[in-house]
Amino acid sequence: MPEFIDFDDKKWVVRAKVEEHRIDDHTKLKEMYGADLVLKNRQGIFFILDKVIDAEFEELDNEE
């Protein structure tokens, strides 16, 4: 089940979590994962996030 975060009045899906001590250069995380945003919490965990696009769909009839 995907994990979601609300941040900056937007909804984000968590693609990955990485502990700070496991990486050498945090500035490359966004590019490595092709992510929209990377945040770090107070416990030193980086959250690699993608923005959730809010869309509405309308079902179409297949009448000819």
mmCIF file of the N, C-alpha and C atoms, coordinates in Angstrom:
data_MODEL
# 
_entry.id   MODEL 
# 
loop_
_atom_site.group_PDB 
_atom_site.id 
_atom_site.type_symbol 
_atom_site.label_atom_id 
_atom_site.label_alt_id 
_atom_site.label_comp_id 
_atom_site.label_asym_id 
_atom_site.label_entity_id 
_atom_site.label_seq_id 
_atom_site.pdbx_PDB_ins_code 
_atom_site.Cartn_x 
_atom_site.Cartn_y 
_atom_site.Cartn_z 
_atom_site.occupancy 
_atom_site.B_iso_or_equiv 
_atom_site.pdbx_formal_charge 
_atom_site.auth_seq_id 
_atom_site.auth_comp_id 
_atom_site.auth_asym_id 
_atom_site.auth_atom_id 
_atom_site.pdbx_PDB_model_num 
ATOM 1   N N  . MET A 1 1  ? 0.845   -1.183 0.000   1.00 0.00 ? 1  MET A N  1 
ATOM 2   C CA . MET A 1 1  ? 0.000   0.000  0.000   1.00 0.00 ? 1  MET A CA 1 
ATOM 3   C C  . MET A 1 1  ? 0.890   1.246  0.000   1.00 0.00 ? 1  MET A C  1 
ATOM 4   N N  . PRO A 1 2  ? 0.654   2.168  -0.923  1.00 0.00 ? 2  PRO A N  1 
ATOM 5   C CA . PRO A 1 2  ? 1.501   3.370  -0.987  1.00 0.00 ? 2  PRO A CA 1 
ATOM 6   C C  . PRO A 1 2  ? 1.337   4.256  0.252   1.00 0.00 ? 2  PRO A C  1 
ATOM 7   N N  . GLU A 1 3  ? 2.397   4.945  0.591   1.00 0.00 ? 3  GLU A N  1 
ATOM 8   C CA . GLU A 1 3  ? 2.374   5.894  1.698   1.00 0.00 ? 3  GLU A CA 1 
ATOM 9   C C  . GLU A 1 3  ? 2.309   7.309  1.123   1.00 0.00 ? 3  GLU A C  1 
ATOM 10  N N  . PHE A 1 4  ? 1.445   8.148  1.694   1.00 0.00 ? 4  PHE A N  1 
ATOM 11  C CA . PHE A 1 4  ? 1.258   9.503  1.219   1.00 0.00 ? 4  PHE A CA 1 
ATOM 12  C C  . PHE A 1 4  ? 1.619   10.507 2.296   1.00 0.00 ? 4  PHE A C  1 
ATOM 13  N N  . ILE A 1 5  ? 2.078   11.680 1.854   1.00 0.00 ? 5  ILE A N  1 
ATOM 14  C CA . ILE A 1 5  ? 2.438   12.780 2.740   1.00 0.00 ? 5  ILE A CA 1 
ATOM 15  C C  . ILE A 1 5  ? 1.783   14.045 2.200   1.00 0.00 ? 5  ILE A C  1 
ATOM 16  N N  . ASP A 1 6  ? 1.217   14.849 3.102   1.00 0.00 ? 6  ASP A N  1 
ATOM 17  C CA . ASP A 1 6  ? 0.724   16.169 2.744   1.00 0.00 ? 6  ASP A CA 1 
ATOM 18  C C  . ASP A 1 6  ? 1.800   17.179 3.123   1.00 0.00 ? 6  ASP A C  1 
ATOM 19  N N  . PHE A 1 7  ? 2.251   17.964 2.128   1.00 0.00 ? 7  PHE A N  1 
ATOM 20  C CA . PHE A 1 7  ? 3.297   18.955 2.349   1.00 0.00 ? 7  PHE A CA 1 
ATOM 21  C C  . PHE A 1 7  ? 3.099   20.102 1.371   1.00 0.00 ? 7  PHE A C  1 
ATOM 22  N N  . ASP A 1 8  ? 3.199   21.319 1.853   1.00 0.00 ? 8  ASP A N  1 
ATOM 23  C CA . ASP A 1 8  ? 3.092   22.506 1.012   1.00 0.00 ? 8  ASP A CA 1 
ATOM 24  C C  . ASP A 1 8  ? 1.767   22.535 0.246   1.00 0.00 ? 8  ASP A C  1 
ATOM 25  N N  . ASP A 1 9  ? 0.689   22.176 0.935   1.00 0.00 ? 9  ASP A N  1 
ATOM 26  C CA . ASP A 1 9  ? -0.666  22.139 0.363   1.00 0.00 ? 9  ASP A CA 1 
ATOM 27  C C  . ASP A 1 9  ? -0.786  21.214 -0.844  1.00 0.00 ? 9  ASP A C  1 
ATOM 28  N N  . LYS A 1 10 ? 0.046   20.203 -0.896  1.00 0.00 ? 10 LYS A N  1 
ATOM 29  C CA . LYS A 1 10 ? 0.000   19.212 -1.976  1.00 0.00 ? 10 LYS A CA 1 
ATOM 30  C C  . LYS A 1 10 ? 0.099   17.825 -1.365  1.00 0.00 ? 10 LYS A C  1 
ATOM 31  N N  . LYS A 1 11 ? -0.307  16.830 -2.145  1.00 0.00 ? 11 LYS A N  1 
ATOM 32  C CA . LYS A 1 11 ? -0.195  15.440 -1.705  1.00 0.00 ? 11 LYS A CA 1 
ATOM 33  C C  . LYS A 1 11 ? 0.956   14.794 -2.475  1.00 0.00 ? 11 LYS A C  1 
ATOM 34  N N  . TRP A 1 12 ? 1.738   14.006 -1.744  1.00 0.00 ? 12 TRP A N  1 
ATOM 35  C CA . TRP A 1 12 ? 2.924   13.357 -2.304  1.00 0.00 ? 12 TRP A CA 1 
ATOM 36  C C  . TRP A 1 12 ? 2.889   11.864 -1.991  1.00 0.00 ? 12 TRP A C  1 
ATOM 37  N N  . VAL A 1 13 ? 3.368   11.057 -2.912  1.00 0.00 ? 13 VAL A N  1 
ATOM 38  C CA . VAL A 1 13 ? 3.498   9.629  -2.672  1.00 0.00 ? 13 VAL A CA 1 
ATOM 39  C C  . VAL A 1 13 ? 4.973   9.344  -2.392  1.00 0.00 ? 13 VAL A C  1 
ATOM 40  N N  . VAL A 1 14 ? 5.218   8.537  -1.375  1.00 0.00 ? 14 VAL A N  1 
ATOM 41  C CA . VAL A 1 14 ? 6.587   8.199  -0.978  1.00 0.00 ? 14 VAL A CA 1 
ATOM 42  C C  . VAL A 1 14 ? 7.096   7.082  -1.874  1.00 0.00 ? 14 VAL A C  1 
ATOM 43  N N  . ARG A 1 15 ? 8.141   7.368  -2.654  1.00 0.00 ? 15 ARG A N  1 
ATOM 44  C CA . ARG A 1 15 ? 8.751   6.359  -3.517  1.00 0.00 ? 15 ARG A CA 1 
ATOM 45  C C  . ARG A 1 15 ? 9.784   5.537  -2.765  1.00 0.00 ? 15 ARG A C  1 
ATOM 46  N N  . ALA A 1 16 ? 10.492  6.207  -1.841  1.00 0.00 ? 16 ALA A N  1 
ATOM 47  C CA . ALA A 1 16 ? 11.528  5.505  -1.074  1.00 0.00 ? 16 ALA A CA 1 
ATOM 48  C C  . ALA A 1 16 ? 11.878  6.324  0.161   1.00 0.00 ? 16 ALA A C  1 
ATOM 49  N N  . LYS A 1 17 ? 12.505  5.649  1.124   1.00 0.00 ? 17 LYS A N  1 
ATOM 50  C CA . LYS A 1 17 ? 13.056  6.296  2.312   1.00 0.00 ? 17 LYS A CA 1 
ATOM 51  C C  . LYS A 1 17 ? 14.509  5.844  2.430   1.00 0.00 ? 17 LYS A C  1 
ATOM 52  N N  . VAL A 1 18 ? 15.389  6.804  2.731   1.00 0.00 ? 18 VAL A N  1 
ATOM 53  C CA . VAL A 1 18 ? 16.815  6.488  2.844   1.00 0.00 ? 18 VAL A CA 1 
ATOM 54  C C  . VAL A 1 18 ? 17.348  7.145  4.105   1.00 0.00 ? 18 VAL A C  1 
ATOM 55  N N  . GLU A 1 19 ? 18.015  6.362  4.943   1.00 0.00 ? 19 GLU A N  1 
ATOM 56  C CA . GLU A 1 19 ? 18.630  6.903  6.150   1.00 0.00 ? 19 GLU A CA 1 
ATOM 57  C C  . GLU A 1 19 ? 19.860  7.721  5.771   1.00 0.00 ? 19 GLU A C  1 
ATOM 58  N N  . GLU A 1 20 ? 20.021  8.855  6.441   1.00 0.00 ? 20 GLU A N  1 
ATOM 59  C CA . GLU A 1 20 ? 21.091  9.804  6.124   1.00 0.00 ? 20 GLU A CA 1 
ATOM 60  C C  . GLU A 1 20 ? 22.483  9.166  6.141   1.00 0.00 ? 20 GLU A C  1 
ATOM 61  N N  . HIS A 1 21 ? 22.732  8.290  7.094   1.00 0.00 ? 21 HIS A N  1 
ATOM 62  C CA . HIS A 1 21 ? 24.071  7.701  7.217   1.00 0.00 ? 21 HIS A CA 1 
ATOM 63  C C  . HIS A 1 21 ? 24.385  6.689  6.111   1.00 0.00 ? 21 HIS A C  1 
ATOM 64  N N  . ARG A 1 22 ? 23.398  6.323  5.298   1.00 0.00 ? 22 ARG A N  1 
ATOM 65  C CA . ARG A 1 22 ? 23.610  5.338  4.231   1.00 0.00 ? 22 ARG A CA 1 
ATOM 66  C C  . ARG A 1 22 ? 24.019  5.956  2.894   1.00 0.00 ? 22 ARG A C  1 
ATOM 67  N N  . ILE A 1 23 ? 24.030  7.286  2.806   1.00 0.00 ? 23 ILE A N  1 
ATOM 68  C CA . ILE A 1 23 ? 24.358  7.920  1.536   1.00 0.00 ? 23 ILE A CA 1 
ATOM 69  C C  . ILE A 1 23 ? 25.505  8.902  1.699   1.00 0.00 ? 23 ILE A C  1 
ATOM 70  N N  . ASP A 1 24 ? 26.241  9.092  0.606   1.00 0.00 ? 24 ASP A N  1 
ATOM 71  C CA . ASP A 1 24 ? 27.364  10.020 0.618   1.00 0.00 ? 24 ASP A CA 1 
ATOM 72  C C  . ASP A 1 24 ? 26.948  11.430 0.208   1.00 0.00 ? 24 ASP A C  1 
ATOM 73  N N  . ASP A 1 25 ? 26.051  11.526 -0.784  1.00 0.00 ? 25 ASP A N  1 
ATOM 74  C CA . ASP A 1 25 ? 25.672  12.834 -1.322  1.00 0.00 ? 25 ASP A CA 1 
ATOM 75  C C  . ASP A 1 25 ? 24.158  12.893 -1.520  1.00 0.00 ? 25 ASP A C  1 
ATOM 76  N N  . HIS A 1 26 ? 23.470  13.517 -0.564  1.00 0.00 ? 26 HIS A N  1 
ATOM 77  C CA . HIS A 1 26 ? 22.009  13.584 -0.624  1.00 0.00 ? 26 HIS A CA 1 
ATOM 78  C C  . HIS A 1 26 ? 21.500  14.421 -1.794  1.00 0.00 ? 26 HIS A C  1 
ATOM 79  N N  . THR A 1 27 ? 22.342  15.274 -2.367  1.00 0.00 ? 27 THR A N  1 
ATOM 80  C CA . THR A 1 27 ? 21.889  16.137 -3.451  1.00 0.00 ? 27 THR A CA 1 
ATOM 81  C C  . THR A 1 27 ? 21.595  15.354 -4.730  1.00 0.00 ? 27 THR A C  1 
ATOM 82  N N  . LYS A 1 28 ? 22.032  14.107 -4.794  1.00 0.00 ? 28 LYS A N  1 
ATOM 83  C CA . LYS A 1 28 ? 21.811  13.291 -5.989  1.00 0.00 ? 28 LYS A CA 1 
ATOM 84  C C  . LYS A 1 28 ? 20.574  12.398 -5.890  1.00 0.00 ? 28 LYS A C  1 
ATOM 85  N N  . LEU A 1 29 ? 19.919  12.384 -4.731  1.00 0.00 ? 29 LEU A N  1 
ATOM 86  C CA . LEU A 1 29 ? 18.764  11.494 -4.544  1.00 0.00 ? 29 LEU A CA 1 
ATOM 87  C C  . LEU A 1 29 ? 17.632  11.787 -5.522  1.00 0.00 ? 29 LEU A C  1 
ATOM 88  N N  . LYS A 1 30 ? 17.331  13.057 -5.713  1.00 0.00 ? 30 LYS A N  1 
ATOM 89  C CA . LYS A 1 30 ? 16.234  13.448 -6.608  1.00 0.00 ? 30 LYS A CA 1 
ATOM 90  C C  . LYS A 1 30 ? 16.485  12.924 -8.025  1.00 0.00 ? 30 LYS A C  1 
ATOM 91  N N  . GLU A 1 31 ? 17.689  13.104 -8.502  1.00 0.00 ? 31 GLU A N  1 
ATOM 92  C CA . GLU A 1 31 ? 18.039  12.637 -9.850  1.00 0.00 ? 31 GLU A CA 1 
ATOM 93  C C  . GLU A 1 31 ? 18.090  11.105 -9.914  1.00 0.00 ? 31 GLU A C  1 
ATOM 94  N N  . MET A 1 32 ? 18.648  10.485 -8.894  1.00 0.00 ? 32 MET A N  1 
ATOM 95  C CA . MET A 1 32 ? 18.775  9.027  -8.880  1.00 0.00 ? 32 MET A CA 1 
ATOM 96  C C  . MET A 1 32 ? 17.414  8.336  -8.970  1.00 0.00 ? 32 MET A C  1 
ATOM 97  N N  . TYR A 1 33 ? 16.431  8.882  -8.283  1.00 0.00 ? 33 TYR A N  1 
ATOM 98  C CA . TYR A 1 33 ? 15.108  8.271  -8.251  1.00 0.00 ? 33 TYR A CA 1 
ATOM 99  C C  . TYR A 1 33 ? 14.151  8.880  -9.278  1.00 0.00 ? 33 TYR A C  1 
ATOM 100 N N  . GLY A 1 34 ? 14.561  9.933  -9.969  1.00 0.00 ? 34 GLY A N  1 
ATOM 101 C CA . GLY A 1 34 ? 13.670  10.621 -10.885 1.00 0.00 ? 34 GLY A CA 1 
ATOM 102 C C  . GLY A 1 34 ? 12.471  11.190 -10.157 1.00 0.00 ? 34 GLY A C  1 
ATOM 103 N N  . ALA A 1 35 ? 12.713  11.690 -8.950  1.00 0.00 ? 35 ALA A N  1 
ATOM 104 C CA . ALA A 1 35 ? 11.646  12.150 -8.061  1.00 0.00 ? 35 ALA A CA 1 
ATOM 105 C C  . ALA A 1 35 ? 11.367  13.638 -8.243  1.00 0.00 ? 35 ALA A C  1 
ATOM 106 N N  . ASP A 1 36 ? 10.206  14.048 -7.738  1.00 0.00 ? 36 ASP A N  1 
ATOM 107 C CA . ASP A 1 36 ? 9.825   15.454 -7.783  1.00 0.00 ? 36 ASP A CA 1 
ATOM 108 C C  . ASP A 1 36 ? 10.370  16.236 -6.596  1.00 0.00 ? 36 ASP A C  1 
ATOM 109 N N  . LEU A 1 37 ? 10.553  15.570 -5.453  1.00 0.00 ? 37 LEU A N  1 
ATOM 110 C CA . LEU A 1 37 ? 10.955  16.269 -4.232  1.00 0.00 ? 37 LEU A CA 1 
ATOM 111 C C  . LEU A 1 37 ? 11.645  15.296 -3.282  1.00 0.00 ? 37 LEU A C  1 
ATOM 112 N N  . VAL A 1 38 ? 12.618  15.809 -2.525  1.00 0.00 ? 38 VAL A N  1 
ATOM 113 C CA . VAL A 1 38 ? 13.270  15.041 -1.462  1.00 0.00 ? 38 VAL A CA 1 
ATOM 114 C C  . VAL A 1 38 ? 13.210  15.871 -0.183  1.00 0.00 ? 38 VAL A C  1 
ATOM 115 N N  . LEU A 1 39 ? 12.693  15.264 0.882   1.00 0.00 ? 39 LEU A N  1 
ATOM 116 C CA . LEU A 1 39 ? 12.618  15.918 2.190   1.00 0.00 ? 39 LEU A CA 1 
ATOM 117 C C  . LEU A 1 39 ? 13.361  15.076 3.220   1.00 0.00 ? 39 LEU A C  1 
ATOM 118 N N  . LYS A 1 40 ? 13.878  15.744 4.259   1.00 0.00 ? 40 LYS A N  1 
ATOM 119 C CA . LYS A 1 40 ? 14.535  15.030 5.357   1.00 0.00 ? 40 LYS A CA 1 
ATOM 120 C C  . LYS A 1 40 ? 13.814  15.365 6.654   1.00 0.00 ? 40 LYS A C  1 
ATOM 121 N N  . ASN A 1 41 ? 13.514  14.338 7.455   1.00 0.00 ? 41 ASN A N  1 
ATOM 122 C CA . ASN A 1 41 ? 12.865  14.589 8.742   1.00 0.00 ? 41 ASN A CA 1 
ATOM 123 C C  . ASN A 1 41 ? 13.909  14.759 9.845   1.00 0.00 ? 41 ASN A C  1 
ATOM 124 N N  . ARG A 1 42 ? 13.444  15.002 11.054  1.00 0.00 ? 42 ARG A N  1 
ATOM 125 C CA . ARG A 1 42 ? 14.352  15.252 12.187  1.00 0.00 ? 42 ARG A CA 1 
ATOM 126 C C  . ARG A 1 42 ? 15.152  14.026 12.596  1.00 0.00 ? 42 ARG A C  1 
ATOM 127 N N  . GLN A 1 43 ? 14.690  12.856 12.208  1.00 0.00 ? 43 GLN A N  1 
ATOM 128 C CA . GLN A 1 43 ? 15.404  11.615 12.534  1.00 0.00 ? 43 GLN A CA 1 
ATOM 129 C C  . GLN A 1 43 ? 16.481  11.295 11.503  1.00 0.00 ? 43 GLN A C  1 
ATOM 130 N N  . GLY A 1 44 ? 16.663  12.149 10.501  1.00 0.00 ? 44 GLY A N  1 
ATOM 131 C CA . GLY A 1 44 ? 17.702  11.942 9.497   1.00 0.00 ? 44 GLY A CA 1 
ATOM 132 C C  . GLY A 1 44 ? 17.302  10.967 8.406   1.00 0.00 ? 44 GLY A C  1 
ATOM 133 N N  . ILE A 1 45 ? 16.025  10.884 8.114   1.00 0.00 ? 45 ILE A N  1 
ATOM 134 C CA . ILE A 1 45 ? 15.551  10.011 7.037   1.00 0.00 ? 45 ILE A CA 1 
ATOM 135 C C  . ILE A 1 45 ? 15.101  10.882 5.870   1.00 0.00 ? 45 ILE A C  1 
ATOM 136 N N  . PHE A 1 46 ? 15.637  10.590 4.690   1.00 0.00 ? 46 PHE A N  1 
ATOM 137 C CA . PHE A 1 46 ? 15.233  11.284 3.476   1.00 0.00 ? 46 PHE A CA 1 
ATOM 138 C C  . PHE A 1 46 ? 14.023  10.578 2.879   1.00 0.00 ? 46 PHE A C  1 
ATOM 139 N N  . PHE A 1 47 ? 13.017  11.353 2.524   1.00 0.00 ? 47 PHE A N  1 
ATOM 140 C CA . PHE A 1 47 ? 11.820  10.845 1.861   1.00 0.00 ? 47 PHE A CA 1 
ATOM 141 C C  . PHE A 1 47 ? 11.886  11.269 0.401   1.00 0.00 ? 47 PHE A C  1 
ATOM 142 N N  . ILE A 1 48 ? 11.881  10.308 -0.489  1.00 0.00 ? 48 ILE A N  1 
ATOM 143 C CA . ILE A 1 48 ? 11.903  10.576 -1.918  1.00 0.00 ? 48 ILE A CA 1 
ATOM 144 C C  . ILE A 1 48 ? 10.454  10.543 -2.391  1.00 0.00 ? 48 ILE A C  1 
ATOM 145 N N  . LEU A 1 49 ? 9.978   11.682 -2.941  1.00 0.00 ? 49 LEU A N  1 
ATOM 146 C CA . LEU A 1 49 ? 8.552   11.868 -3.176  1.00 0.00 ? 49 LEU A CA 1 
ATOM 147 C C  . LEU A 1 49 ? 8.232   12.213 -4.626  1.00 0.00 ? 49 LEU A C  1 
ATOM 148 N N  . ASP A 1 50 ? 7.054   11.790 -5.057  1.00 0.00 ? 50 ASP A N  1 
ATOM 149 C CA . ASP A 1 50 ? 6.470   12.205 -6.331  1.00 0.00 ? 50 ASP A CA 1 
ATOM 150 C C  . ASP A 1 50 ? 5.151   12.892 -6.046  1.00 0.00 ? 50 ASP A C  1 
ATOM 151 N N  . LYS A 1 51 ? 4.896   13.981 -6.755  1.00 0.00 ? 51 LYS A N  1 
ATOM 152 C CA . LYS A 1 51 ? 3.654   14.729 -6.575  1.00 0.00 ? 51 LYS A CA 1 
ATOM 153 C C  . LYS A 1 51 ? 2.483   13.911 -7.102  1.00 0.00 ? 51 LYS A C  1 
ATOM 154 N N  . VAL A 1 52 ? 1.381   13.907 -6.352  1.00 0.00 ? 52 VAL A N  1 
ATOM 155 C CA . VAL A 1 52 ? 0.161   13.228 -6.775  1.00 0.00 ? 52 VAL A CA 1 
ATOM 156 C C  . VAL A 1 52 ? -0.665  14.236 -7.569  1.00 0.00 ? 52 VAL A C  1 
ATOM 157 N N  . ILE A 1 53 ? -0.989  13.861 -8.789  1.00 0.00 ? 53 ILE A N  1 
ATOM 158 C CA . ILE A 1 53 ? -1.798  14.713 -9.654  1.00 0.00 ? 53 ILE A CA 1 
ATOM 159 C C  . ILE A 1 53 ? -3.263  14.450 -9.328  1.00 0.00 ? 53 ILE A C  1 
ATOM 160 N N  . ASP A 1 54 ? -3.985  15.504 -8.993  1.00 0.00 ? 54 ASP A N  1 
ATOM 161 C CA . ASP A 1 54 ? -5.407  15.392 -8.677  1.00 0.00 ? 54 ASP A CA 1 
ATOM 162 C C  . ASP A 1 54 ? -6.188  15.581 -9.968  1.00 0.00 ? 54 ASP A C  1 
ATOM 163 N N  . ALA A 1 55 ? -6.923  14.547 -10.359 1.00 0.00 ? 55 ALA A N  1 
ATOM 164 C CA . ALA A 1 55 ? -7.679  14.608 -11.609 1.00 0.00 ? 55 ALA A CA 1 
ATOM 165 C C  . ALA A 1 55 ? -9.059  14.004 -11.403 1.00 0.00 ? 55 ALA A C  1 
ATOM 166 N N  . GLU A 1 56 ? -9.987  14.489 -12.200 1.00 0.00 ? 56 GLU A N  1 
ATOM 167 C CA . GLU A 1 56 ? -11.334 13.934 -12.202 1.00 0.00 ? 56 GLU A CA 1 
ATOM 168 C C  . GLU A 1 56 ? -11.568 13.268 -13.545 1.00 0.00 ? 56 GLU A C  1 
ATOM 169 N N  . PHE A 1 57 ? -12.253 12.134 -13.525 1.00 0.00 ? 57 PHE A N  1 
ATOM 170 C CA . PHE A 1 57 ? -12.529 11.390 -14.743 1.00 0.00 ? 57 PHE A CA 1 
ATOM 171 C C  . PHE A 1 57 ? -14.023 11.251 -14.924 1.00 0.00 ? 57 PHE A C  1 
ATOM 172 N N  . GLU A 1 58 ? -14.437 11.263 -16.171 1.00 0.00 ? 58 GLU A N  1 
ATOM 173 C CA . GLU A 1 58 ? -15.824 11.098 -16.511 1.00 0.00 ? 58 GLU A CA 1 
ATOM 174 C C  . GLU A 1 58 ? -15.951 9.879  -17.419 1.00 0.00 ? 58 GLU A C  1 
ATOM 175 N N  . GLU A 1 59 ? -16.831 8.969  -17.064 1.00 0.00 ? 59 GLU A N  1 
ATOM 176 C CA . GLU A 1 59 ? -17.006 7.775  -17.859 1.00 0.00 ? 59 GLU A CA 1 
ATOM 177 C C  . GLU A 1 59 ? -17.806 8.106  -19.103 1.00 0.00 ? 59 GLU A C  1 
ATOM 178 N N  . LEU A 1 60 ? -17.334 7.629  -20.253 1.00 0.00 ? 60 LEU A N  1 
ATOM 179 C CA . LEU A 1 60 ? -17.998 7.893  -21.528 1.00 0.00 ? 60 LEU A CA 1 
ATOM 180 C C  . LEU A 1 60 ? -18.776 6.668  -21.977 1.00 0.00 ? 60 LEU A C  1 
ATOM 181 N N  . ASP A 1 61 ? -19.938 6.895  -22.598 1.00 0.00 ? 61 ASP A N  1 
ATOM 182 C CA . ASP A 1 61 ? -20.723 5.804  -23.175 1.00 0.00 ? 61 ASP A CA 1 
ATOM 183 C C  . ASP A 1 61 ? -20.138 5.421  -24.513 1.00 0.00 ? 61 ASP A C  1 
ATOM 184 N N  . ASN A 1 62 ? -20.198 4.161  -24.863 1.00 0.00 ? 62 ASN A N  1 
ATOM 185 C CA . ASN A 1 62 ? -19.685 3.676  -26.145 1.00 0.00 ? 62 ASN A CA 1 
ATOM 186 C C  . ASN A 1 62 ? -20.810 3.577  -27.180 1.00 0.00 ? 62 ASN A C  1 
ATOM 187 N N  . GLU A 1 63 ? -21.668 4.552  -27.239 1.00 0.00 ? 63 GLU A N  1 
ATOM 188 C CA . GLU A 1 63 ? -22.762 4.538  -28.206 1.00 0.00 ? 63 GLU A CA 1 
ATOM 189 C C  . GLU A 1 63 ? -22.268 5.134  -29.507 1.00 0.00 ? 63 GLU A C  1 
ATOM 190 N N  . GLU A 1 64 ? -22.698 4.508  -30.626 1.00 0.00 ? 64 GLU A N  1 
ATOM 191 C CA . GLU A 1 64 ? -22.293 5.020  -31.931 1.00 0.00 ? 64 GLU A CA 1 
ATOM 192 C C  . GLU A 1 64 ? -23.410 5.734  -32.598 1.00 0.00 ? 64 GLU A C  1 
# 
